[in-house]
Amino acid sequence: MEESDESDEEASYGSEEDTARLRRSMEHELRLLTEPTPYKRIMKSRTSKEWKEAESKRGFGYTGLSDRRRRALDQKAREKAVTDAKLRKS
């Protein structure tokens, strides 16, 4: 009798493979729901030491010294040198 109950239960829920896939899916969703969202990570309380460190690194963004910018500045300097040389000759 117990065997027929198990087979009836399996038939109603699908194969073991489907059940395992469903279980993994639910565990994954549970993990996603329990980890903090990006908003919560940003809004988390910070110590004064963490704020001081963050504010000191604030200016580490773009410095204007990318390769393209450096080439443009070098070209402008070469053009200025040519113009200056012409002005000195005249």
C-alpha positions as CSV (number, residue, x, y, z in Angstrom):
1,M,0.0,0.0,0.0
2,E,2.8,2.4,0.8
3,E,4.4,1.8,-2.7
4,S,1.2,2.8,-4.4
5,D,1.0,6.0,-2.3
6,E,4.5,6.9,-3.3
7,S,3.9,6.2,-7.0
8,D,0.7,8.3,-6.8
9,E,2.6,11.1,-5.1
10,E,5.3,11.0,-7.8
11,A,2.8,10.9,-10.6
12,S,1.0,14.0,-9.2
13,Y,4.3,16.0,-8.7
14,G,6.2,14.8,-11.7
15,S,9.5,13.1,-11.9
16,E,12.3,13.3,-9.3
17,E,14.2,15.4,-11.8
18,D,11.5,18.0,-12.0
19,T,11.2,18.0,-8.2
20,A,15.0,18.5,-7.9
21,R,14.9,21.3,-10.5
22,L,12.1,23.0,-8.6
23,R,13.9,22.7,-5.3
24,R,17.1,24.2,-6.8
25,S,15.0,27.0,-8.3
26,M,13.3,27.8,-5.0
27,E,16.6,27.7,-3.1
28,H,18.1,30.1,-5.6
29,E,15.2,32.5,-5.2
30,L,15.4,32.3,-1.5
31,R,19.1,33.2,-1.7
32,L,18.3,36.2,-3.9
33,L,15.6,37.3,-1.5
34,T,17.8,37.1,1.6
35,E,20.8,39.0,0.2
36,P,20.7,42.8,0.5
37,T,19.6,44.8,-2.5
38,P,22.0,47.3,-4.1
39,Y,19.9,50.1,-2.5
40,K,20.2,48.6,0.9
41,R,24.0,48.2,0.5
42,I,24.3,51.9,-0.5
43,M,22.1,53.1,2.3
44,K,23.8,51.0,5.0
45,S,25.1,53.0,8.0
46,R,28.8,53.9,7.6
47,T,31.3,54.8,10.3
48,S,33.0,58.2,10.3
49,K,36.3,56.4,9.3
50,E,34.5,54.9,6.2
51,W,33.1,58.3,5.3
52,K,36.5,59.9,5.6
53,E,38.1,57.3,3.4
54,A,35.4,57.6,0.8
55,E,35.6,61.4,0.7
56,S,39.4,61.2,0.4
57,K,39.1,58.9,-2.7
58,R,36.3,61.0,-4.3
59,G,38.7,62.8,-6.7
60,F,40.1,59.6,-8.1
61,G,37.8,59.7,-11.1
62,Y,38.8,61.0,-14.6
63,T,42.1,62.9,-14.5
64,G,42.1,64.0,-18.1
65,L,45.1,61.8,-18.9
66,S,43.6,59.1,-21.1
67,D,45.7,58.1,-24.1
68,R,43.5,60.0,-26.5
69,R,43.6,63.1,-24.4
70,R,47.4,62.9,-24.0
71,R,47.8,62.5,-27.8
72,A,45.6,65.5,-28.4
73,L,47.6,67.6,-26.0
74,D,50.9,66.4,-27.6
75,Q,49.5,67.3,-31.1
76,K,48.5,70.8,-29.9
77,A,51.9,71.3,-28.4
78,R,53.6,70.3,-31.7
79,E,51.3,72.7,-33.7
80,K,52.1,75.5,-31.2
81,A,55.8,74.8,-31.6
82,V,55.6,75.0,-35.4
83,T,53.6,78.3,-35.2
84,D,56.1,79.7,-32.7
85,A,59.0,78.8,-34.9
86,K,57.3,80.6,-37.9
87,L,56.7,83.7,-35.8
88,R,60.3,83.8,-34.6
89,K,61.5,83.6,-38.2
90,S,59.4,86.5,-39.4
